[in-house]
């Protein structure tokens, strides 16, 4: 529905959807967290299978809706070491910038 709302509110605007990235539950060390139970609650549904399911569904939907996608799933699958410390889901700002610059370079020369 958000895509339909954006299209009706801002006709002619280009929409780019950032697809989900891979998750790396092995990077989370809840036994080191100050709130161990909260850490387990936050991460209990993180898995590669769930991330891939979400990725496949969003990718198919965006293709059906003719929306351009920013697709980093495979690159992030191989990049666990770039996740934020003790976080299996979020990648560092520097790595996100690297992905954007590598896969979608700016036309401007720096």
C-alpha positions in Angstrom: 0.0 0.0 0.0 2.9 2.4 0.6 4.0 2.1 -3.0 0.5 2.9 -4.2 0.3 5.9 -1.8 3.7 7.3 -2.9 2.7 6.9 -6.6 -0.6 8.7 -6.1 0.8 11.4 -3.8 4.0 12.0 -5.9 3.1 11.1 -9.5 6.1 10.7 -11.8 8.6 10.2 -8.9 11.1 7.4 -9.2 10.8 4.8 -6.4 13.7 2.6 -5.3 13.0 -0.2 -2.8 15.9 -1.5 -0.7 15.4 -5.2 -0.4 16.2 -7.1 2.8 19.7 -8.1 3.5 21.0 -11.5 4.9 21.0 -12.1 8.6 23.9 -13.5 10.6 22.6 -14.9 13.9 26.1 -16.4 14.5 27.4 -12.8 15.0 25.1 -12.3 18.0 26.6 -13.3 21.4 23.7 -12.9 23.8 25.8 -14.5 26.6 27.9 -11.3 26.5 24.9 -8.9 26.5 24.0 -6.9 29.6 20.4 -7.9 29.2 20.6 -11.6 28.1 16.9 -12.3 28.0 16.2 -9.2 26.0 18.9 -10.2 23.5 17.4 -13.6 23.1 13.9 -12.1 22.6 15.2 -9.7 20.0 17.0 -12.3 18.0 15.0 -15.5 18.4 13.4 -15.1 14.9 16.5 -14.1 13.1 17.5 -16.7 10.5 18.7 -17.0 7.0 15.6 -18.9 6.0 13.3 -16.1 7.2 15.4 -13.4 5.7 15.5 -15.2 2.3 11.7 -15.7 2.5 11.2 -12.0 3.1 13.7 -11.1 0.4 12.1 -13.4 -2.2 8.6 -12.1 -1.5 9.6 -8.4 -1.6 11.6 -8.9 -4.8 8.7 -10.6 -6.6 6.3 -7.9 -5.4 8.5 -5.0 -6.5 9.0 -6.7 -9.9 5.2 -7.1 -10.2 4.7 -3.4 -9.3 7.5 -2.3 -11.6 9.5 -0.7 -8.8 13.3 -0.6 -9.0 15.1 -2.4 -6.3 18.4 -2.0 -4.5 19.5 -5.6 -4.1 22.3 -6.4 -1.7 21.2 -9.9 -0.5 24.0 -12.0 -2.0 26.7 -9.4 -1.1 25.5 -9.3 2.5 25.3 -13.1 2.7 29.0 -13.2 2.2 29.8 -10.2 4.5 28.9 -11.3 8.1 32.1 -9.6 9.3 30.7 -6.2 8.4 27.8 -6.4 10.7 27.6 -4.1 13.7 29.2 -5.6 16.8 26.9 -8.2 18.4 24.2 -7.5 15.8 23.3 -10.2 13.2 21.0 -7.9 11.2 22.5 -4.5 10.7 25.6 -3.6 8.7 28.1 -0.9 9.4 27.6 2.5 7.8 30.9 2.2 6.0 29.8 -1.2 4.5 26.4 0.2 3.4 28.2 3.1 1.7 30.6 0.7 0.0 27.7 -1.4 -1.3 25.9 1.7 -2.7 29.1 3.0 -4.3 30.0 -0.4 -5.8 26.7 -1.5 -7.2 25.1 1.9 -7.9 27.9 4.3 -8.6 27.2 8.0 -8.8 27.6 9.6 -12.2 29.6 12.4 -10.5 33.4 11.9 -10.3 35.0 12.8 -7.0 
